[in-house]
Every structure is written in structure tokens, then in C-alpha cells.
Amino acid sequence: MSRRSHSASPSPRPLKRSKIDHLTKDDFKNGVFLAPMVRSGALPTRLFALKHGATMVWGPEIVDKAILHSKREVDPITGVVSYNGVSRAIFATHPIEKPYLIYQIGSADPGLAVQAAKTVIQDISGVDLNCGCPKPFSTHSGMGAALLTNPDLLCSILTALRKEMPPHITVTAKIRLLPSQEDTLKLVERIVNTGISALTVHCRTRSMRDKDKAKIEKLREIVDFVRGLGKGIAVIENGDCTGWEDAERVRKTTGADSVMIARGAESNPSCFSTEPLTDVERNLWPAYLRVAKYSDNHFSLTKFCVTQFKGRRIEVTKSESHELHQKLSRAKSYTDMQDFMGDHSCEEEFKAIVHAIEEKPPRENRMILPPEPQAEPAELPETCLVTPEDTQNPEPPGSGAPFLPHDFGKILALPDRTETTPTPM
Ligand SMILES: Cc1cc2nc3c(=O)[nH]c(=O)nc-3n(C[C@H](O)[C@H](O)[C@H](O)COP(=O)(O)O)c2cc1C
């Protein structure tokens, strides 16, 4: 819980008014997202992910009941909003991430899920239902992956959320594959019919471990199936994507609208950039510690996150890295890392990250791929002057313009995403 006195009102220094309106189904397309991660998806990690190109961020799963009796408090200096339980902050956020923040709920009860979502509604843009956690603490009480085999309950939670949330709050779900593709498709159809805005598919089954290769080849059929349902719902691939560049491979392989990254971002929250940070001990650790300290992130949580960071080492030697890891493992508070964090002000570091997100709104960071090639129509013999029976006439020339999103012009204007944008013909 915070050291500072809090107020229930918003920060006294309002942020620059965001031009971005609420989320639509299209916002879940052409994105590269930070996955929900308990512990590793803490506020500072989400801010660094947004600064370095994540289009949107999912918060860590929070079980419905855990948030219900929390007290919302706003730090009057930093603007950080904390939902505090008896002894600790259950969830912390900052207004800068609100346009990009999806709050993930763990639930096995439609009423509790709705109450949980209503508790945090003023600080988020969407709610996501976790239908994939295979851990016994989740499945024993019917939550997470247990919902995959209880589709009535799963869909009743999504239906209740959609009915009770105002239209500007999106409702989404994150599932795993079922052992049979046919069962996955049946489940997907039911989920899509609840009125959700997007569906994330973690391409592993409940019994697969993270070290098992994700079955991303299963996704294309699911993507085509959802497209065929005609509701404009994005399918988000999750599993084994390492960063921005790799997301292009994943989308080309699967046809997915977007990609979501967990462990790649746990290792390096700048993996969303075309140029992820290298030498993370020098280029990420100090800044992360400063942002975490200023935002009052619990030191043990910060220490856990920093310990996970790995990146390509160019200048930092193995022994320097080892020494820093030793220092961090001995540290009990931010004070023990103060000399390493340097004289640079934590407030300035925090303001810089807020400013970077304001200047380059993450939802405009899109990965626009050229349209997938359509199957070539069978070539007709030169002598054939009439369209043979049962053969479609080819489209008249000029009608085949590729679909361009409404914000295509803006996307082209982005400086460092140009290599992934198609050249208009
Ligand atoms: C540390 C950690 C915490 C996680 N916590 C959650 C969670 O809160 N909710 C959830 O749906 N998935 C959670 N996951 C699963 C990830 O979101 C993701 O589905 C999985 O790691 C596969 O993606 P990846 O191959 O990119 O790591 C977690 C994964 C990790 C590594």
C-alpha cells in the first residue's frame, strides 16, 4: 500500500486530453498486445510496453471477489490509482494507460464478474474473461480453463458482462485450444455469439505446458471460421511470439488479426519495438526502477520483474550482469539500489514515460500487412471465349482495391512503422 496520503478524486494535474475515443472492434485488429500476466504485468511493465510500441495492454488476472471490497485511492502527486485491499494494493493503474487498458477478470459467476468490472470501470477501457488458466487454484473453483468445459457458464458470464457494461467498455475473452479442433470451433461459435469484441486464442491446450511449442497452425481454421460468422470480431493469436518482428511471421502463418505476447515481454517489455532495447541491465533496469519507485510499485514485485529481464548483450559483460543480479537479489528496498539508479529523478523518469505515451498514442501503432493473396482463378485456355458453366466471372478491373482501415492515412504517417505498411498501388 502507498506511503502517501490519498484522495478518492482524480489527479489534480489532469493529463492532456486524449483525442482517442473509446475502443471499437477494429481497435483489436492489426495490433501487438501485452498479454495478461500475474506479477509480471505490473503497472511499470505495462507503461514500458506502451512506450515501446504495444498497441494495448492486458492487466494481470484478478479474481472477481478480490477487487470487490477494495478501496479506490488516487495518489495526489503521481496520479496512480490503487485499489487497495486490507494489506496490499490489489490493482494499480494510471490514467495514461486507460485508453489502452483491458482489465482481466477471473470468475466462475456472472454476478460477481459484473460487480468486479463495475468496481474498476472508471479506470479501464475493456474487460476480458480469463478462460485459459490451467492452475488448480483457478480451475478448482470453476474459473480459468475449467470454463472451457463448462461453456454454458462461460457464455453466461460473457453475456452478463456485455449486458451490464456500457457500450464504451469492450468485453473480450481469452481461451485455450480444446483437444479436438471441432470442439474448439463449437466453443468459439458460442463465445462469438455472446457479443464480445475480440477473442484471444492461446494456442496450447489445457494440458500443455509453456515449454511445449504452441500449436499456431491450428489457428488459421479458427480465424477463417470467425470471419465466416461475419461479426467483425478480431481473433488474437497468443503463444510463442517473441516481439514485433516475429508478430508478422505469426500473423502470416495464422491469418490472425493481432498478436499477444507474454513471456517475450516479461523478458523485455520493449520487444514491441522494431528495435528492442539491448543491454537491459544498463538500458532498462535503472529507468524501470525509477518508474517503479515513483509509482509506488511494491519493491518485491519490482525486483521480481527486473530479475526476469533479459536482452541481447552488446556492451554489458556477463560478469557485470552477474554482479548486478547479485546486487538486486540482496536488495530489500529501493534504497539498496539507489546508487545504481543514479541521480536521475524518479519523477522526471515517470513524466518522460507519460509524455512518450501521450506523444505517440499506442493505439496508432498498427501492424498493417498487405492483403493475403487470394487463390488464383484457374487459367482458361486461350481459345475459350465464353465463361464455362459453373465458373465465376472475374471481377471487372479496378474493383479489387485492398481493404484499408479507416486510419490508414495516419498509420502511413508514423515514422518507424513504415516497413510494415503496404505501398498503396
Ligand atoms: C508470469 C506469467 C503470468 C501469467 N498470468 C496470466 C494471467 O493473469 N492471465 C492469463 O490469461 N494468462 C496468464 N499467463 C499466460 C499468458 O498470458 C500467455 O497466455 C502464455 O504465457 C502464452 O504466451 P507466450 O507464449 O507469449 O508466453 C501468464 C503467463 C506468465 C508467463
The ligand as an SDF file (V2000), in Angstrom:
LIG
                    3D

 31 33  0  0  0  0  0  0  0  0999 V2000
    4.2570  -14.8910  -15.4220 C   0  0  0  0  0  0  0  0  0  0  0  0
    3.0090  -15.2370  -16.1910 C   0  0  0  0  0  0  0  0  0  0  0  0
    1.7800  -14.8700  -15.6760 C   0  0  0  0  0  0  0  0  0  0  0  0
    0.6170  -15.1440  -16.4120 C   0  0  0  0  0  0  0  0  0  0  0  0
   -0.5900  -14.6950  -15.9460 N   0  0  0  0  0  0  0  0  0  0  0  0
   -1.7000  -14.8170  -16.7280 C   0  0  0  0  0  0  0  0  0  0  0  0
   -2.9150  -14.1840  -16.3720 C   0  0  0  0  0  0  0  0  0  0  0  0
   -3.0140  -13.4810  -15.3690 O   0  0  0  0  0  0  0  0  0  0  0  0
   -3.9900  -14.3470  -17.1930 N   0  0  0  0  0  0  0  0  0  0  0  0
   -3.9200  -15.0860  -18.3500 C   0  0  0  0  0  0  0  0  0  0  0  0
   -4.9160  -15.1840  -19.0850 O   0  0  0  0  0  0  0  0  0  0  0  0
   -2.7680  -15.6700  -18.7190 N   0  0  0  0  0  0  0  0  0  0  0  0
   -1.6620  -15.5320  -17.9550 C   0  0  0  0  0  0  0  0  0  0  0  0
   -0.4750  -16.0600  -18.3730 N   0  0  0  0  0  0  0  0  0  0  0  0
   -0.4220  -16.7480  -19.6770 C   0  0  0  0  0  0  0  0  0  0  0  0
   -0.0190  -15.7410  -20.7620 C   0  0  0  0  0  0  0  0  0  0  0  0
   -0.9300  -14.6690  -20.8580 O   0  0  0  0  0  0  0  0  0  0  0  0
    0.0750  -16.4360  -22.1290 C   0  0  0  0  0  0  0  0  0  0  0  0
   -1.1790  -16.9850  -22.4590 O   0  0  0  0  0  0  0  0  0  0  0  0
    1.1090  -17.5530  -22.1760 C   0  0  0  0  0  0  0  0  0  0  0  0
    2.2710  -17.2310  -21.4490 O   0  0  0  0  0  0  0  0  0  0  0  0
    1.4780  -17.8790  -23.6130 C   0  0  0  0  0  0  0  0  0  0  0  0
    2.0180  -16.7510  -24.2600 O   0  0  0  0  0  0  0  0  0  0  0  0
    3.6110  -16.6360  -24.5560 P   0  0  0  0  0  0  0  0  0  0  0  0
    3.9800  -17.8670  -25.3150 O   0  0  0  0  0  0  0  0  0  0  0  0
    3.7530  -15.3610  -25.3070 O   0  0  0  0  0  0  0  0  0  0  0  0
    4.2960  -16.6310  -23.2130 O   0  0  0  0  0  0  0  0  0  0  0  0
    0.6910  -15.8240  -17.6510 C   0  0  0  0  0  0  0  0  0  0  0  0
    1.9580  -16.2030  -18.1380 C   0  0  0  0  0  0  0  0  0  0  0  0
    3.0960  -15.9060  -17.4310 C   0  0  0  0  0  0  0  0  0  0  0  0
    4.4320  -16.3020  -18.0030 C   0  0  0  0  0  0  0  0  0  0  0  0
  1  2  1  0
  2  3  1  0
  2 30  2  0
  3  4  2  0
  4  5  1  0
  4 28  1  0
  5  6  2  0
  6  7  1  0
  6 13  1  0
  7  8  2  0
  7  9  1  0
  9 10  1  0
 10 11  2  0
 10 12  1  0
 12 13  2  0
 13 14  1  0
 14 15  1  0
 14 28  1  0
 15 16  1  0
 16 17  1  0
 16 18  1  0
 18 19  1  0
 18 20  1  0
 20 21  1  0
 20 22  1  0
 22 23  1  0
 23 24  1  0
 24 25  2  0
 24 26  1  0
 24 27  1  0
 28 29  2  0
 29 30  1  0
 30 31  1  0
M  END
$$$$
